[in-house]
Amino acid sequence: MLIGADAPATGYFIAALIATTGIAFASGVQFMVIGLWRRGEGIYLSYAALCLCIAGLALGNVLLFRAGDLAQATAALRWMIAAAIASFVPMVVFIRAYTGAGTRWRALVGMSLLVAVLLWANQTAPNTLFFSQLEAGQPVVLPWGEQLYSVIGAGSAWGIAFHVASYAVFLWALGRAWAQYHGGDALRAVLLGGCLLAQFVALLWGDIVVDLLRHRAPYLDAFAFLPFVLLMSLSLAARMHQRTVQLEHARRQLEVEEHTRRAAEQSLRHLAYHDGLTDLPNRASALKRLAEWHGDALAYGGCGALLLIDLDNFKTINDGLGHHVGDRLLQAMAGRLRAATPPDAMLARLGGDEFVLMLGLRERTPPEMLVRAERVAQDMIAVVSEPVTEERHVLGVGASVGVAVYPDGEADVADLLRRADIALYRAKAAGRNTVRVFLPPMQQEADRRLSLERGLRAALEQDCMGTQFALHFQPQISVDGELLGAEALLRWRHPQLGEVAPEKFIPLAEETGLIHALGAWVVDEACAHLRAWDRDGVPCGRTLAVNVSAWQLAHPHYATRLVAQVREAGVAPERLTLELTESALLQDFDGAQATLRQLAGAGFKLALDDFGVGYSSLSYLQRLPLDVIKIDRAFVGELHADSGNPLAGFIIDVAHRLGMVAVAEGVESAFQRLALEQMDCDGLQGYLISRPLDDAGFRRWVVGHVAASDA
């Protein structure tokens, strides 16, 4: 029994032992979990087993020092010795794993057999493995008054063998720490060596001071393991941290590689489905999304809309100012369109200056979708129409929009795109900068256009030009009434469709490339009429004007062929005036300039038609060998009694300053004629003078005009 009834049941020493037990047990459980989580890694499992043995040893100390009699003390002592014996195997396994020596299974099996024998001897011996005789001793009184139960007895041979084995294991462990130190792992070796030395000193304290010298003091074996537990936990935690850092580094490398791979895939996917200039989805991406939405509309209901957006006058700017300006203009327009795109829509670039906007399936009926599509289209036109400043040029472009609502009986996405393209063509034909929605009659118009193309091609290929085509002539007079000449205007009477307006078939001829053959026929006919008028004494004026298409002027051999054709026809080039549009000049200004100089050198007169409605750069005028500037009918139409429009007068003044003749088109009233006369306009052309006439009508008009002038 503890001496002193008033002595505390538990003092500081016992509390420290209990704390040591808890620390060792917690550490053992922790590393047991870690070892199992790491698939049975030996160093963690052996260290966990060693900690649990230390916890058992510390618990045995608590039971011994608090024993009430010799029987309790013997049981506690037997428990302590069993925990110490059991620690041999995990101690050896842990030391070999910690120092990187590996596991020798034969030695481990032999040690396990020795441990089993020692445990058996400890369990069967009357007075435990350590003592042959055992009795209660005087309580150990610590300096602060705490009393601990103690035993005394005679040592046994088994006890001596155990102590020898213990010292051998500790010396071997110190040798492994020394080898580890020399192997370069100094920090971990020092930690291991310090812990082993602390335990070794504790063994010497118990064996020499307490047992041999009979000093009344408690054993410190359990406390000696405390720094071992703490330091080894720190060491293994550092190792785990190092492995964690390595794993984290490997994880980050894998993440970087994965990110690089994904970035490369995304970049390739982006390049495959996006336009390189504007970064908008490209044609392939747009068609893919449109097919998905179109399928959803057919399967689940709802309506969508397809808007084709084409920039007006872009080609003129692109060719006149250069592709670098055109590219930046496209980027600016793409940015504006993207900003105005509704959240549920997709904007893409089909190519060139053409964009497509697809509206989703929010509306349920075609009328609702049509209203929304037209509103969005007007918004797009508004943002595109705002001027853009590029390289000190203020550029103004517009947009034409074709709209097709789906589903509306279209066969597939290609058919839907074709419908939107038909609507866009109608918007262009309606004066541009406007919106047109596809309607069934437009398909009929498209079919008619196809019929015109086939008819035009057939007329040229089957040599039927003389029976279907004819030239009409509109006189041009001076303000004094003198006949200056006439403009030859081409007319086509289709066998099935009847009269076809030039604005219908001329663009078609340009698009199909038939304009070259058609233009050559016009020149042949003009020369034939000039020869006939000269033969018959018809005073037709000084020149006959024929229109020249931009496609004709762009041909590299146009000037050479035209000169040869006219001279072969027996007509002097000076008798013909070639009327050009501004677009014909801006497509390739340098090439056009060279061609015009060649034509002027051959004697042809050159006129700039529709001046003022295009780009109208004055610097171009003074660089070109032009003879005539024709004032567009839009400016002439503004001349009426209640307005003083100075633009027509300005154009006339520019022409005179550049040494050119100014001819006004579209003169339809006496007031317009008087106003132009006051502005010193050189020539007049329009319905007030005469409508376009066939050959017979022109001859009669000339005779009548000459008679009226003589009278």
MOBELWO-V376733 format. One record per residue. N is the residue number from 0. SS is DSSP state (h for helix, s for strand, l for the rest). PHI is phi in whole degrees, -180 to 180 (* if undefined). D_LAST is the distance of its C-alpha to the last C-alpha in Angstrom with 1 decimal. Layout:
n=<N/N>
ss=<SS/SS>
phi=<PHI/PHI>
d_last=<D_LAST/D_LAST>
//
This chain:
n=<0/1/2/3/4/5/6/7/8/9/10/11/12/13/14/15/16/17/18/19/20/21/22/23/24/25/26/27/28/29/30/31/32/33/34/35/36/37/38/39/40/41/42/43/44/45/46/47/48/49/50/51/52/53/54/55/56/57/58/59/60/61/62/63/64/65/66/67/68/69/70/71/72/73/74/75/76/77/78/79/80/81/82/83/84/85/86/87/88/89/90/91/92/93/94/95/96/97/98/99/100/101/102/103/104/105/106/107/108/109/110/111/112/113/114/115/116/117/118/119/120/121/122/123/124/125/126/127/128/129/130/131/132/133/134/135/136/137/138/139/140/141/142/143/144/145/146/147/148/149/150/151/152/153/154/155/156/157/158/159/160/161/162/163/164/165/166/167/168/169/170/171/172/173/174/175/176/177/178/179/180/181/182/183/184/185/186/187/188/189/190/191/192/193/194/195/196/197/198/199/200/201/202/203/204/205/206/207/208/209/210/211/212/213/214/215/216/217/218/219/220/221/222/223/224/225/226/227/228/229/230/231/232/233/234/235/236/237/238/239/240/241/242/243/244/245/246/247/248/249/250/251/252/253/254/255/256/257/258/259/260/261/262/263/264/265/266/267/268/269/270/271/272/273/274/275/276/277/278/279/280/281/282/283/284/285/286/287/288/289/290/291/292/293/294/295/296/297/298/299/300/301/302/303/304/305/306/307/308/309/310/311/312/313/314/315/316/317/318/319/320/321/322/323/324/325/326/327/328/329/330/331/332/333/334/335/336/337/338/339/340/341/342/343/344/345/346/347/348/349/350/351/352/353/354/355/356/357/358/359/360/361/362/363/364/365/366/367/368/369/370/371/372/373/374/375/376/377/378/379/380/381/382/383/384/385/386/387/388/389/390/391/392/393/394/395/396/397/398/399/400/401/402/403/404/405/406/407/408/409/410/411/412/413/414/415/416/417/418/419/420/421/422/423/424/425/426/427/428/429/430/431/432/433/434/435/436/437/438/439/440/441/442/443/444/445/446/447/448/449/450/451/452/453/454/455/456/457/458/459/460/461/462/463/464/465/466/467/468/469/470/471/472/473/474/475/476/477/478/479/480/481/482/483/484/485/486/487/488/489/490/491/492/493/494/495/496/497/498/499/500/501/502/503/504/505/506/507/508/509/510/511/512/513/514/515/516/517/518/519/520/521/522/523/524/525/526/527/528/529/530/531/532/533/534/535/536/537/538/539/540/541/542/543/544/545/546/547/548/549/550/551/552/553/554/555/556/557/558/559/560/561/562/563/564/565/566/567/568/569/570/571/572/573/574/575/576/577/578/579/580/581/582/583/584/585/586/587/588/589/590/591/592/593/594/595/596/597/598/599/600/601/602/603/604/605/606/607/608/609/610/611/612/613/614/615/616/617/618/619/620/621/622/623/624/625/626/627/628/629/630/631/632/633/634/635/636/637/638/639/640/641/642/643/644/645/646/647/648/649/650/651/652/653/654/655/656/657/658/659/660/661/662/663/664/665/666/667/668/669/670/671/672/673/674/675/676/677/678/679/680/681/682/683/684/685/686/687/688/689/690/691/692/693/694/695/696/697/698/699/700/701/702/703/704/705/706/707/708/709/710>
ss=<l/l/l/l/l/l/l/l/l/l/l/h/h/h/h/h/h/h/h/h/h/h/h/h/h/h/h/h/h/h/h/h/h/h/h/h/h/l/l/l/l/h/h/h/h/h/h/h/h/h/h/h/h/h/h/h/h/h/h/h/h/h/h/h/h/l/l/l/l/h/h/h/h/h/h/h/h/h/h/h/h/h/h/h/h/h/h/h/h/h/h/h/h/h/h/h/h/h/l/l/l/l/l/l/h/h/h/h/h/h/h/h/h/h/h/h/h/h/h/h/h/h/h/h/l/l/l/l/l/l/s/s/s/s/s/s/l/l/l/s/s/l/l/l/l/l/s/s/l/l/s/s/s/s/s/l/h/h/h/h/h/h/h/h/h/h/h/h/h/h/h/h/h/h/h/h/h/h/h/h/h/h/l/l/l/h/h/h/h/h/h/h/h/h/h/h/h/h/h/h/h/h/h/h/h/h/h/h/h/h/h/h/l/l/l/l/l/l/l/l/h/h/h/h/h/h/h/h/h/h/h/h/h/h/h/h/h/h/h/h/h/h/h/h/h/h/h/h/h/h/h/h/h/h/h/h/h/h/h/h/h/h/h/h/h/h/h/h/h/h/h/h/h/s/l/l/l/l/l/l/s/l/h/h/h/h/h/h/h/h/h/h/h/h/h/h/h/h/h/h/l/l/l/s/s/s/s/s/s/s/s/s/l/h/h/h/h/h/h/h/h/l/h/h/h/h/h/h/h/h/h/h/h/h/h/h/h/h/h/h/l/l/l/l/s/s/s/s/s/s/s/l/l/s/s/s/s/s/s/l/l/l/l/l/l/h/h/h/h/h/h/h/h/h/h/h/h/h/h/h/h/h/h/h/h/l/l/s/s/s/l/l/s/s/s/l/l/s/s/s/s/s/s/s/s/s/l/l/l/l/l/l/h/h/h/h/h/h/h/h/h/h/h/h/h/h/h/h/h/l/l/l/l/l/s/s/s/l/l/h/h/h/h/h/h/h/h/h/h/h/h/h/h/h/h/h/h/h/h/h/h/l/l/l/h/h/h/h/s/s/s/s/s/s/s/s/s/l/l/l/l/l/s/s/s/s/s/s/s/s/s/s/s/s/l/l/l/s/s/s/l/h/h/h/h/h/h/h/h/h/h/h/l/l/h/h/h/h/h/h/h/h/h/h/h/h/h/h/h/h/h/h/h/h/h/h/l/l/l/l/l/l/s/s/s/s/s/l/l/h/h/h/h/h/l/l/l/h/h/h/h/h/h/h/h/h/h/h/l/l/l/l/h/h/h/s/s/s/s/s/l/h/h/h/h/h/l/l/h/h/h/h/h/h/h/h/h/h/h/h/h/h/l/l/s/s/s/s/s/s/s/l/l/l/l/l/l/h/h/h/h/l/l/l/l/l/l/s/s/s/s/l/h/h/h/h/h/l/l/l/l/l/l/l/l/l/h/h/h/h/h/h/h/h/h/h/h/l/l/l/s/s/s/s/l/l/l/l/l/h/h/h/h/h/h/h/h/h/l/l/l/l/s/s/l/l/l/l/l/l/l/l/s/l/h/h/h/h/h/h/h/h/h/h/h/h/h/h/h/h/l>
phi=<*/-69/-81/92/-66/-92/-71/-67/-65/-133/-111/-64/-65/-63/-62/-64/-65/-63/-62/-62/-59/-63/-64/-64/-65/-62/-63/-64/-63/-59/-77/-65/-63/-63/-63/-67/-64/-93/60/72/-67/-61/-64/-77/-67/-67/-67/-63/-63/-64/-63/-66/-65/-64/-62/-65/-65/-64/-64/-63/-61/-61/-65/-68/-71/-108/-63/-96/-154/-68/-65/-64/-65/-65/-63/-65/-64/-61/-63/-62/-66/-62/-64/-67/-64/-63/-75/-59/-64/-63/-63/-67/-62/-65/-61/-66/-68/-64/-91/77/-87/80/-110/-100/-68/-65/-63/-67/-66/-63/-67/-64/-66/-64/-62/-63/-65/-64/-65/-64/-65/-63/-77/-93/-67/-62/-118/72/-67/-83/-121/-88/-133/-147/-148/-72/-111/-67/-58/-89/-102/-82/-56/-93/97/-73/-108/-121/-69/-139/-129/-135/-178/-91/-72/-112/-64/-61/-63/-62/-62/-62/-65/-61/-62/-63/-63/-63/-63/-68/-66/-63/-64/-63/-62/-66/-65/-65/-64/-65/-61/-72/-77/108/-93/-67/-62/-68/-66/-64/-60/-65/-63/-62/-65/-67/-66/-61/-68/-65/-65/-63/-64/-64/-59/-68/-76/-94/-72/-82/-82/-79/-90/58/-75/-79/-147/-78/-71/-115/-59/-64/-66/-64/-78/-62/-62/-61/-63/-65/-69/-67/-60/-63/-64/-69/-63/-63/-64/-63/-64/-62/-66/-63/-63/-63/-64/-65/-64/-63/-62/-65/-62/-64/-65/-63/-63/-65/-64/-63/-64/-65/-63/-65/-63/-64/-64/-64/-65/-64/-66/-72/-119/-133/-79/-70/-84/-103/64/-86/-55/-92/-62/-61/-65/-65/-66/-64/-65/-63/-63/-64/-66/-64/-64/-63/-64/-71/-83/-117/91/95/-131/-129/-145/-116/-115/-94/-116/-121/-74/-87/65/-67/-62/-60/-69/-63/-77/-77/-108/109/-69/-66/-70/-62/-64/-67/-66/-63/-63/-65/-66/-63/-63/-65/-64/-64/-66/-93/-74/-62/-61/-94/-115/-130/-106/-143/-108/-79/145/59/-107/-112/-119/-131/-121/-111/-94/-74/-99/-72/-79/-100/-124/-57/-60/-63/-66/-64/-61/-66/-63/-67/-65/-64/-62/-64/-63/-65/-62/-65/-72/-72/-74/-68/-60/-123/-102/-136/51/68/-103/-95/-100/-119/-125/-123/-146/-108/-127/-110/-119/-133/-94/-135/-81/-149/86/-69/-72/-161/-65/-61/-66/-64/-64/-64/-64/-63/-69/-64/-64/-64/-61/-67/-65/-64/-68/-83/112/69/55/-147/-120/-134/-102/-66/-128/-52/-61/-65/-65/-64/-64/-63/-64/-64/-63/-64/-64/-63/-61/-65/-66/-64/-66/-65/-63/-73/-78/-97/58/-109/-62/-66/-91/-108/-109/-155/-100/-111/-128/-114/-65/-126/-124/-84/-65/-89/95/-71/-76/-85/159/-155/-109/-83/-120/-83/-126/-130/-108/-74/-58/-104/-91/81/-66/-118/-68/-58/-67/-88/-98/-66/-59/-65/-64/-68/-66/-90/83/-81/-64/-68/-66/-66/-65/-64/-65/-61/-65/-61/-65/-62/-65/-64/-67/-62/-64/-67/-65/-65/-65/-93/72/-83/-76/-88/93/-77/-138/-118/-93/-126/-86/-119/-80/-60/-67/-66/-64/-76/-69/-65/-111/-63/-62/-62/-67/-66/-60/-65/-64/-69/-67/-65/-76/82/-121/-72/-56/-65/-79/-113/-110/-96/-94/-119/-97/-62/-63/-65/-81/-82/-62/-151/-62/-63/-65/-64/-62/-66/-65/-65/-65/-66/-68/-64/-65/-79/114/-67/-86/-122/-125/-100/-87/55/-65/105/-102/-115/-74/52/-81/-65/-65/-68/-59/-77/-99/-107/-83/-87/-110/-135/-115/-100/-78/-64/-62/-65/-79/-68/-65/-80/-86/-145/-62/-100/-144/-117/-82/-88/-65/-59/-63/-63/-65/-61/-63/-61/-60/-66/-65/-93/75/-115/-96/-107/-121/-95/-97/73/-76/-126/-137/-65/-64/-62/-64/-65/-63/-68/-63/-68/-86/66/-69/-84/-141/-129/-148/161/-64/-63/-83/-175/-75/-61/-125/-75/-61/-68/-64/-65/-62/-65/-63/-62/-62/-66/-66/-65/-65/-66/-67/-69/-72>
d_last=<161.7/159.8/162.3/161.9/161.0/158.6/156.7/153.1/152.3/149.2/148.8/146.3/147.5/147.2/143.8/142.7/144.0/142.1/138.9/139.5/139.9/136.6/134.7/136.1/135.5/131.9/131.1/132.6/130.6/127.4/127.8/129.0/125.7/123.8/125.8/125.2/121.5/121.4/122.9/126.5/126.1/129.7/129.6/128.5/130.8/133.8/133.1/132.8/136.2/137.7/136.5/138.0/141.3/141.2/140.5/143.5/145.6/144.6/145.3/148.7/149.5/148.6/150.9/153.7/153.6/153.6/156.2/159.0/161.6/162.4/161.0/157.6/157.7/158.6/155.7/153.3/154.6/154.3/150.7/150.0/151.6/149.6/146.3/147.3/148.3/145.1/143.0/144.1/141.7/138.5/139.5/139.7/136.5/134.6/135.9/135.0/131.5/130.9/131.9/130.1/133.2/132.5/135.0/138.1/138.9/142.5/143.5/141.8/143.8/147.0/146.4/145.5/148.9/150.7/148.9/150.0/153.6/153.6/152.1/154.8/157.5/156.2/156.1/159.6/161.5/163.6/162.5/159.1/158.3/159.1/162.6/165.8/167.2/165.2/166.2/164.8/164.7/164.5/161.1/158.8/158.0/154.8/154.6/152.7/155.4/153.9/156.5/155.8/158.0/159.5/161.6/163.9/165.4/166.4/163.7/163.5/162.8/159.7/158.5/159.2/157.2/154.3/154.3/154.4/151.5/149.5/150.1/149.2/145.9/145.0/145.9/143.8/140.9/141.2/141.2/137.9/136.4/137.5/136.0/132.7/132.8/133.1/130.4/127.9/127.6/129.4/128.3/129.2/132.4/133.5/132.8/134.8/137.6/137.9/138.2/140.8/142.8/142.8/144.1/146.6/148.0/148.3/150.3/152.6/153.0/154.2/156.4/158.0/157.9/158.3/160.3/162.3/163.0/163.2/161.0/160.2/156.4/153.9/152.1/148.6/147.3/144.7/143.4/143.2/140.7/138.5/136.9/136.7/134.7/132.5/131.9/131.3/128.9/127.1/127.2/126.0/123.4/122.1/122.1/120.3/117.8/117.4/116.7/114.4/112.5/112.4/111.2/108.7/107.5/107.2/105.5/103.0/102.4/101.9/99.5/97.6/97.4/96.4/93.8/92.5/92.4/90.7/88.2/87.5/87.1/84.9/82.8/82.4/81.6/79.2/77.4/77.3/75.8/73.8/70.7/71.5/68.6/68.6/72.2/70.9/72.2/70.4/69.1/72.5/74.1/71.2/71.5/75.3/75.2/72.4/74.6/77.5/75.6/74.0/77.5/78.9/76.1/76.9/80.7/81.2/78.0/75.6/72.0/70.3/66.8/65.2/62.4/60.4/58.9/56.3/55.0/51.2/49.6/53.0/52.1/49.3/51.9/54.6/52.6/50.9/54.0/56.7/59.2/61.7/59.4/58.6/62.3/63.0/60.1/61.7/65.1/63.7/61.9/65.1/67.1/64.8/64.8/68.6/69.1/67.0/68.8/71.0/74.7/75.0/72.0/71.6/68.8/68.3/65.9/64.8/63.2/60.3/58.6/59.8/62.6/64.4/66.1/68.6/69.8/73.4/74.8/75.2/73.1/74.5/71.4/67.9/66.1/68.3/67.7/63.9/63.8/65.8/63.9/60.5/62.1/63.5/60.2/58.4/61.2/60.7/56.9/57.7/60.2/58.0/54.9/56.7/55.6/57.9/58.5/59.3/59.5/57.5/54.8/54.1/53.4/51.9/52.5/52.5/54.3/53.4/56.4/57.2/60.1/62.3/65.2/68.4/70.2/67.5/68.2/67.4/69.4/70.5/69.5/67.1/65.3/65.3/63.8/61.1/60.2/59.9/57.8/55.4/55.2/54.5/51.7/50.2/50.6/48.8/46.0/45.8/44.8/48.2/50.7/51.6/54.3/54.2/57.2/57.8/57.3/57.9/54.2/53.7/56.0/53.7/50.8/52.9/53.6/49.9/49.3/52.0/50.5/47.1/49.0/50.7/47.6/45.7/48.7/49.1/45.4/45.8/49.2/48.7/45.4/43.4/40.5/38.0/38.9/39.0/36.6/32.9/30.1/27.2/24.3/22.7/19.6/19.9/17.1/17.5/17.2/14.1/12.5/13.5/15.3/18.9/20.6/22.4/25.8/28.0/30.0/33.0/33.8/37.2/38.2/42.0/43.8/45.9/44.2/40.6/37.7/39.1/37.2/37.0/39.0/41.7/42.1/40.9/43.9/46.1/45.1/45.8/49.2/50.2/49.1/46.7/43.7/44.4/44.0/41.1/39.3/40.0/38.5/35.3/35.0/35.6/33.0/30.4/31.2/31.1/27.5/26.4/28.1/26.6/23.0/23.7/25.3/22.5/19.8/18.2/16.5/18.6/18.8/21.9/24.6/25.7/28.1/31.3/34.0/37.5/40.5/43.3/45.7/43.7/43.6/47.3/48.2/49.9/48.2/44.7/43.0/44.9/44.1/40.4/40.0/41.9/40.0/36.5/37.6/39.4/36.2/34.6/32.1/32.1/33.1/30.4/27.9/29.7/30.0/33.2/33.2/36.7/38.3/40.8/43.6/43.0/43.7/46.7/48.6/49.6/47.9/49.7/49.0/45.4/45.0/46.5/44.3/41.1/42.1/42.8/39.4/37.6/39.7/38.5/34.8/33.7/31.6/33.5/32.3/34.5/33.6/34.5/35.6/37.9/39.5/42.2/44.6/41.9/44.2/42.5/45.1/43.7/40.2/41.3/43.5/40.9/38.4/35.4/31.8/30.1/31.4/30.0/30.6/32.2/30.8/34.0/33.0/29.4/30.8/32.9/30.0/30.0/30.5/34.3/34.9/34.4/34.8/34.9/35.4/31.8/31.5/34.8/33.7/30.5/32.8/35.3/32.7/31.5/35.2/36.0/33.1/31.2/27.7/27.6/25.6/26.0/26.8/26.7/23.8/23.8/22.9/20.4/23.5/24.3/20.9/21.3/24.9/24.2/21.5/24.3/26.7/24.7/24.3/22.8/21.6/21.0/22.2/23.0/22.4/19.8/17.6/19.2/22.7/24.4/23.4/25.4/24.4/22.8/21.0/19.8/18.5/16.5/15.2/14.1/12.3/10.5/9.8/8.6/6.2/5.1/5.4/3.8/0.0>
//
